């Protein structure tokens, strides 16, 4: 019989003794695969630490499993949801609400990434270029240029060639270092200070703190771009948008004009002096071209020209590029334009100028005109609660009373879906925890208590943001009665109706006057006293209120 001489009997399968000599699949590896399948990052990180205790077990983990773990920890899921939730919250409000500060979240997240990389390298395993790209993306989301530099050094030490995404993540972390760490878009006095192009190095937006000046940061970004050219890596829209941001940090307006002319054939000087039919046509690009303008370029134009006190030119460029390439202007681009237009039109900025024709000065009515333009045809933008808050502050300075009250009603409608969604998340979290205590499993990772807890934690910050907006709107409305054309109608009819409608958001002690008589209203809601100091009212007991976990998951 063939094969009888060697005792195999023609059977290609190993016998029981051979299977017994094979190394068994360790228990942590099986649990690790289960955690990755169920998308449980906290459990996966703990199991990786358990596997790191035995170097042989860590080396037996395939590279694809480690890459899957990094993909599960991607910043789009772990970190970026906190960007918008914390954007309009002060440090004091975050502290009073018992929320973790953004710096602590970022340091914890980057610490987990560095811990995983250290355990992998300690076992003698190399990382793939895709792993380094994901690590650079995490440093980008946290705005940590030092961590991005460390990951970049590891990529170069491994003799790997970086792709366009890795270069873009590194450039992004360089341009936005310390900016994303605060997550603040509030208009401050320093940001409202007078700006001149010859003094850009002394302004707040000169560049991250890790660089001496905007010029040095520009040199670093240009050096990264030169390395891309030497390695024959083609840049895309995001690459050139980051170049525009770096050039704007240094106030290099001529270089930005040259870049727009070279890449998209947009002549900025001709756009300012000639009618649009006489301009040269822009560079034709297909819909799938990596250089076709979109959100990245439009936001870079709005932000960069706002830094250089050229907001009017930036607004014209954004509108021209969007119409020529038939792309929609995102809401965040409109928000950035509105922020800078308000910044360059406030009285505190103009009072520092010797004349109203100073560099970048805009008339006080410009923000109102921009609001009417973006909310009307053909744009019909749906403003966010933060945009409504900025518009209400604008109207509080110079707008009529009825327009301010209409804007407050619009802000209420805009913020209501956020509050309803958070109420649904709270109920879902309580239900998920109750079922988990009973030992009832979940068939989908999105229904796990860990995932619902993460969404509820982010939603709690959004809820606090909306509540603070509403409380601020009530305080603004209480101080504009003297501008009403009929003071008696305001005191006897409009103001009591307004206070009755917004009784859940008014201050703990409300004072106003009627015919020279002082009126004081003390709120019966206990949470109003906390709301006056920034703490949100609690709809759930403290033990059930969602809070940020030890690690974002």
C-alpha positions in Angstrom: 0.0 0.0 0.0 1.5 3.4 -0.9 2.6 5.2 2.2 2.7 2.1 4.4 6.4 2.1 4.6 6.6 5.3 6.6 3.6 4.3 8.7 1.4 7.1 7.5 -1.1 4.8 5.8 -1.7 7.4 3.2 -3.4 9.8 5.7 -2.2 13.4 5.2 -3.7 14.6 8.5 -1.5 14.5 11.6 -2.3 12.0 14.3 -3.3 12.7 17.8 0.3 12.6 19.1 1.4 15.2 16.6 -1.5 17.5 17.4 -0.7 17.2 21.1 2.9 18.3 20.4 1.6 21.5 18.6 1.5 24.7 20.7 -1.9 25.3 22.0 -3.6 28.7 21.4 -3.1 30.6 24.7 -6.1 31.7 26.6 -5.3 35.5 26.3 -5.1 35.2 22.6 -8.5 33.7 22.3 -10.0 36.4 24.6 -8.1 39.0 22.6 -9.7 37.9 19.3 -13.1 37.9 21.0 -12.5 41.5 22.3 -11.5 42.7 18.8 -14.6 40.9 17.3 -16.9 42.6 19.8 -15.1 45.9 19.5 -14.1 46.3 23.2 -10.9 48.5 23.2 -10.5 48.6 27.0 -10.6 44.8 27.3 -8.3 44.5 24.3 -5.7 46.8 25.8 -5.8 44.9 29.1 -5.3 41.6 27.2 -2.4 43.0 25.3 -0.7 43.8 28.6 -1.4 40.3 29.8 0.2 38.9 26.7 3.2 41.1 27.1 4.1 39.3 30.3 5.2 36.4 28.1 7.4 37.4 25.1 6.7 34.2 23.2 2.9 34.8 23.4 3.3 38.4 22.3 5.5 37.4 19.4 2.9 34.8 18.4 0.3 37.5 17.9 0.1 38.3 14.1 0.9 41.7 12.8 -2.6 41.9 11.4 -4.1 41.5 14.9 -2.0 44.4 16.3 -3.1 46.5 13.3 -6.7 45.6 14.0 -6.2 46.7 17.6 -4.8 50.1 16.5 -7.8 50.4 14.1 -10.1 49.8 17.0 -8.4 52.7 18.8 -8.7 55.1 15.9 -9.1 58.7 16.9 -12.3 59.2 14.8 -14.0 57.0 17.5 -12.1 57.7 20.6 -10.9 61.4 20.5 -12.5 63.4 17.8 -16.1 63.3 19.3 -14.8 65.3 22.1 -13.6 68.1 19.8 -16.9 69.7 19.2 -18.3 68.8 22.6 -15.6 70.7 24.5 -15.1 73.5 21.9 -17.3 76.1 23.7 -16.8 75.1 27.3 -14.6 77.1 29.6 -12.1 75.4 31.9 -14.2 76.4 34.9 -17.4 74.9 33.4 -15.6 71.6 32.7 -14.3 71.5 36.3 -17.6 72.3 37.9 -19.4 69.7 35.7 -16.9 66.9 36.9 -15.8 66.4 33.3 -12.2 65.3 32.6 -10.2 68.1 30.9 -9.3 67.6 27.3 -5.5 67.5 28.1 -6.1 64.5 30.4 -8.1 62.7 27.7 -5.4 63.3 25.2 -2.6 62.3 27.4 -4.4 59.1 28.5 -5.1 58.2 24.9 -1.5 58.8 23.7 -0.3 56.9 26.7 -2.2 53.8 25.7 -0.9 54.0 22.2 2.7 54.4 23.4 2.2 51.5 25.8 1.0 49.2 23.0 4.0 50.2 20.8 6.4 49.6 23.7 5.0 46.2 24.5 5.2 45.2 20.8 8.8 46.4 20.3 9.9 44.9 23.6 8.9 41.5 22.3 11.1 42.1 19.2 8.2 42.7 16.8 8.3 45.4 14.1 5.5 47.7 13.2 4.1 48.1 9.7 3.8 51.4 7.8 0.0 51.2 8.3 0.6 51.0 12.1 2.7 54.2 12.0 0.1 55.9 9.9 -2.6 55.1 12.5 -0.2 56.3 15.3 0.4 59.6 13.5 -3.3 60.0 13.1 -3.8 59.7 16.8 -1.1 62.3 17.5 -2.8 64.6 15.0 -6.2 64.3 16.7 -4.6 65.1 20.0 -2.6 68.1 18.6 0.6 66.7 20.1 3.5 67.5 17.8 6.1 65.9 20.1 4.3 62.5 19.9 3.9 62.8 16.2 7.7 63.5 15.9 8.4 60.3 18.0 6.2 58.2 15.8 7.8 59.7 12.7 11.3 58.9 13.9 10.1 55.3 14.5 8.8 55.2 10.9 12.1 56.4 9.5 14.1 54.1 11.7 12.3 51.1 10.4 13.4 52.0 6.8 9.7 52.3 5.8 8.5 54.6 3.0 5.6 56.8 4.2 2.5 57.4 2.1 0.6 60.6 1.6 -1.6 60.0 4.6 1.4 59.6 6.9 2.9 62.9 5.6 -0.4 64.7 6.0 -0.9 63.5 9.6 2.6 64.6 10.5 2.0 68.0 8.8 -1.4 68.4 10.5 0.1 67.7 14.0 2.8 70.2 13.3 0.3 72.9 12.2 -2.2 72.4 15.0 0.0 71.6 18.0 -1.5 73.2 21.2 -4.5 74.4 19.2 -6.4 71.1 19.5 -5.2 70.6 23.1 -7.4 73.5 24.3 -10.3 72.7 21.8 -11.3 76.4 22.1 -12.9 78.5 19.4 -14.0 81.3 21.7 -13.1 84.9 20.7 -10.7 86.2 23.2 -9.2 89.7 23.8 -5.8 88.5 22.5 -7.4 87.2 19.4 -9.3 90.5 18.9 -6.0 92.5 19.1 -4.9 94.5 16.1 -2.9 92.6 13.5 -0.4 93.8 11.0 1.3 91.5 8.5 4.8 92.9 9.5 4.1 92.0 13.1 2.6 88.5 12.7 5.4 86.9 14.8 4.1 88.6 17.9 0.4 87.6 17.6 -1.3 84.7 19.2 -1.8 82.8 15.9 1.9 82.9 15.2 2.3 79.2 15.7 2.4 76.4 18.3 4.3 76.9 21.5 6.8 74.2 20.5 8.2 76.6 17.9 9.9 80.0 18.4 7.8 81.7 15.7 5.5 81.1 12.8 8.5 81.3 10.5 10.1 78.4 12.1 6.9 76.3 12.0 6.6 77.2 8.3 10.2 76.0 7.7 9.3 72.6 9.4 6.2 72.1 7.2 8.1 73.1 4.1 10.9 70.7 5.0 8.3 67.9 5.3 6.9 68.9 1.9 10.4 68.7 0.4 10.8 65.2 1.7 7.5 64.3 0.0 8.9 65.5 -3.3 12.2 63.6 -2.9 10.3 60.4 -2.2 8.0 61.1 -5.2 4.9 61.1 -3.0 2.1 63.1 -4.7 0.3 65.6 -2.5 -3.5 66.0 -2.4 -5.9 68.7 -1.4 -5.2 68.2 2.3 -1.4 68.6 1.7 -1.8 72.0 0.1 -4.4 73.1 2.6 -1.9 72.4 5.4 0.7 74.4 3.5 -1.7 77.3 3.3 -2.2 77.1 7.1 1.5 77.0 7.8 2.2 80.0 5.5 -0.7 81.9 7.1 0.9 81.4 10.5 3.8 83.4 9.3 1.7 85.9 7.4 3.2 85.0 4.1 0.4 86.2 1.9 2.4 86.3 -1.3 3.4 82.6 -1.0 -0.3 81.7 -0.5 -1.3 83.6 -3.6 1.5 81.9 -5.6 0.4 78.5 -4.3 -3.2 79.0 -5.3 -2.1 80.2 -8.8 0.2 77.2 -9.3 -2.1 74.4 -8.1 -5.6 75.6 -9.0 -4.9 78.6 -11.3 -6.7 81.0 -9.0 -5.4 84.5 -9.4 -6.2 86.3 -6.1 -5.0 89.7 -7.2 -7.1 89.6 -10.4 -10.1 88.5 -8.4 -9.8 91.6 -6.3 -9.6 94.0 -9.3 -11.3 92.4 -12.3 -14.9 91.3 -12.8 -15.3 87.5 -12.7 -16.0 87.1 -16.5 -12.6 88.5 -17.3 -10.7 86.1 -15.1 -8.8 83.1 -16.4 -10.6 79.8 -15.9 -9.6 77.7 -13.0 -7.7 74.4 -13.5 -10.2 71.7 -14.6 -10.3 68.7 -12.3 -12.3 65.6 -12.3 -14.6 64.6 -9.5 -12.2 61.9 -8.3 -9.1 64.0 -8.5 -7.2 64.2 -5.2 -6.6 67.9 -5.8 -10.3 68.8 -6.3 -11.2 71.5 -3.7 -13.5 70.5 -0.9 -13.8 70.9 2.9 -10.0 71.0 3.6 -9.1 73.8 1.2 -12.2 75.9 2.0 -11.5 75.7 5.8 -7.8 76.5 5.2 -8.7 79.6 3.2 -11.2 80.8 5.9 -8.8 80.2 8.8 -5.6 81.3 7.1 -6.9 84.6 5.7 -8.6 85.3 9.1 -5.3 84.9 10.8 -3.8 87.5 8.4 -6.6 90.0 9.0 -7.8 89.5 5.4 -11.2 88.1 6.2 -13.0 89.9 3.4 -10.5 88.4 0.9 -10.9 85.0 2.4 -14.7 85.2 2.2 -14.5 86.1 -1.5 -12.0 83.3 -2.2 -14.2 80.7 -0.4 -17.2 81.7 -2.4 -15.3 81.8 -5.7 -13.6 78.4 -5.3 -16.9 76.8 -4.2 -18.8 78.1 -7.2 -16.1 77.3 -9.7 -15.8 73.7 -8.6 -19.5 73.3 -7.6 -18.8 72.2 -4.1 -20.9 72.9 -1.1 -19.5 75.1 1.6 -19.6 73.1 4.9 -21.1 74.5 8.0 -17.8 74.6 9.9 -16.4 76.8 7.2 -19.2 79.3 7.6 -18.7 79.1 11.4 -15.0 80.0 11.0 -15.8 82.9 8.7 -18.5 84.2 11.1 -16.0 83.9 14.0 -13.3 85.9 12.3 -15.7 88.5 10.9 -17.0 89.1 14.4 -13.4 89.2 15.7 -12.4 91.9 13.2 -15.5 94.0 13.8 -15.8 94.2 17.6 -15.2 97.6 19.2 -12.3 96.4 21.3 -10.4 95.7 18.1 -11.3 99.0 16.5 -10.5 101.1 19.6 -6.8 100.1 19.3 -6.6 101.4 15.8 -5.9 105.0 15.0 -8.3 104.9 12.1 -11.1 102.7 10.8 -9.1 101.9 7.7 -6.6 99.8 9.7 -5.5 96.5 8.4 -8.4 94.0 8.6 -11.0 96.3 10.2 -14.6 95.5 9.2 -17.7 97.6 9.8 -19.8 96.5 12.8 -22.7 95.4 10.5 -20.6 93.0 8.6 -21.4 89.9 10.8 -25.1 90.6 10.4 -24.8 90.8 6.7 -22.8 87.5 6.6 -25.4 85.8 8.7 -28.2 87.0 6.3 -26.1 85.8 3.3 -25.4 82.3 4.6 -28.9 81.6 5.9 -30.6 83.0 2.8 -30.7 81.7 -0.8 -28.8 80.1 -2.4 -26.8 78.8 0.6 -29.6 78.2 3.2 -27.2 77.1 5.9 -28.6 75.5 9.0 -26.7 77.2 11.8 -25.5 75.3 14.8 -26.1 76.2 18.4 -22.6 77.7 18.7 -23.2 79.9 15.6 -26.6 81.0 17.0 -24.8 81.9 20.2 -22.2 84.1 18.4 -25.0 85.7 16.3 -27.0 86.5 19.5 -23.9 88.2 21.0 -23.6 90.2 17.8 -27.2 91.4 18.0 -26.8 92.1 21.7 -24.2 94.7 20.7 -26.0 96.5 17.9 -29.2 94.7 16.9 -32.9 95.6 17.6 -34.7 93.8 20.4 -37.1 91.8 18.2 -34.2 90.5 16.1 -32.5 89.3 19.3 -35.6 87.6 20.5 -36.1 85.9 17.1 -32.5 84.7 17.2 -33.0 83.3 20.7 -36.0 81.3 19.4 -33.9 80.0 16.5 -31.2 79.0 19.0 -33.7 77.1 21.1 -34.9 75.2 18.0 -31.3 74.4 17.0 -30.2 73.1 20.5 -33.4 71.1 21.2 -32.4 68.0 19.1 -29.1 67.8 21.1 -30.9 67.8 24.4 -33.4 65.2 23.2 -30.7 62.9 21.9 -28.8 63.1 25.2 -32.0 62.2 27.1 -32.3 59.1 24.8 -28.7 58.2 25.5 -29.2 58.4 29.2 -32.2 56.1 29.1 -30.3 53.7 26.8 -27.4 53.7 29.3 -29.6 52.9 32.3 -31.3 50.1 30.3 -28.0 48.6 29.1 -26.5 48.6 32.6 -29.7 47.0 34.0 -29.5 44.2 31.4 -25.8 43.7 31.9 -26.4 43.2 35.7 -28.9 40.5 34.8 -26.3 38.7 32.6 -28.1 39.4 29.3 -25.7 39.6 26.4 -25.7 41.9 23.4 -25.5 40.6 19.9 -24.1 43.8 18.4 -21.1 45.9 19.6 -23.0 49.1 19.3 -25.5 47.9 22.0 -22.8 47.1 24.6 -22.8 49.2 27.8 -19.2 50.3 27.1 -20.1 51.8 23.8 -23.3 53.4 25.0 -21.4 54.9 28.0 -18.9 56.5 25.6 -21.6 58.1 23.5 -23.5 59.3 26.7 -20.3 60.8 28.1 -19.7 62.8 24.9 -23.4 63.7 24.8 -23.3 65.0 28.4 -20.7 67.6 27.3 -22.9 68.6 24.4 -25.8 69.0 26.8 -23.8 71.2 29.1 -22.8 73.3 26.2 -26.4 73.8 25.1 -27.6 74.6 28.6 -24.9 77.2 29.0 -25.9 78.8 25.7 -29.5 79.1 26.8 -28.6 80.6 30.2 -26.4 83.1 28.4 -29.2 84.1 26.0 -31.5 84.8 28.9 -29.0 87.0 30.5 -28.5 88.9 27.3 -32.2 89.4 26.8 -32.6 90.9 30.3 -30.2 93.7 29.5 -31.6 95.1 26.3 -35.0 96.5 27.5 -33.8 100.1 27.3 -33.4 99.7 23.5 -37.0 98.7 22.9 -39.0 101.3 21.0 -41.9 100.8 23.5 -40.4 100.4 27.0 -43.8 100.1 28.6 -44.8 97.2 26.3 -41.5 95.5 27.0 -41.8 95.8 30.8 -45.4 94.8 31.1 -46.0 92.3 28.3 -42.8 91.1 26.5 -40.5 90.6 29.5 -42.9 88.7 31.7 -43.8 86.4 28.8 -40.1 85.9 28.0 -39.3 85.0 31.6 -42.2 82.6 31.9 -41.2 80.8 28.7 -37.5 80.6 29.8 -38.1 80.0 33.5 -35.9 76.8 33.5 -32.9 78.7 32.2 -33.1 82.1 33.9 -30.6 83.0 36.7 -31.2 82.1 40.3 -31.8 85.8 41.0 -33.4 87.9 38.2 -33.5 91.7 38.6 -35.3 94.2 36.4 -37.3 97.4 36.7 -40.9 98.4 36.0 -41.7 102.1 36.0 -38.6 102.7 38.2 -39.5 100.0 40.7 -37.0 97.2 41.1 -38.3 93.6 40.7 -36.4 90.6 42.0 -37.4 87.0 41.1 -35.8 84.1 43.0 -36.0 80.8 41.1 -37.6 77.9 43.0 -35.4 75.5 41.0 -32.5 74.4 43.1 -30.4 73.6 40.0 -30.6 77.2 39.0 -28.1 78.1 41.6 -25.7 75.6 40.2 -26.5 76.7 36.6 -25.5 80.2 37.6 -22.0 78.9 38.3 -21.8 76.6 35.3 -22.9 73.3 36.7 -25.7 71.6 34.7 -28.9 70.3 36.4 -28.8 66.6 37.0 -31.7 64.6 35.5 -30.2 61.4 36.9 -28.7 60.5 40.3 -25.0 61.1 40.6 -24.2 57.4 40.5 -26.0 57.0 37.2 -24.8 60.2 35.5 -22.4 59.4 32.6 -18.9 60.5 33.1 -15.8 60.0 31.0 -14.3 56.6 31.6 -10.7 55.9 32.6 -9.9 55.5 29.0 -12.1 56.7 26.1 -13.8 53.7 24.7 
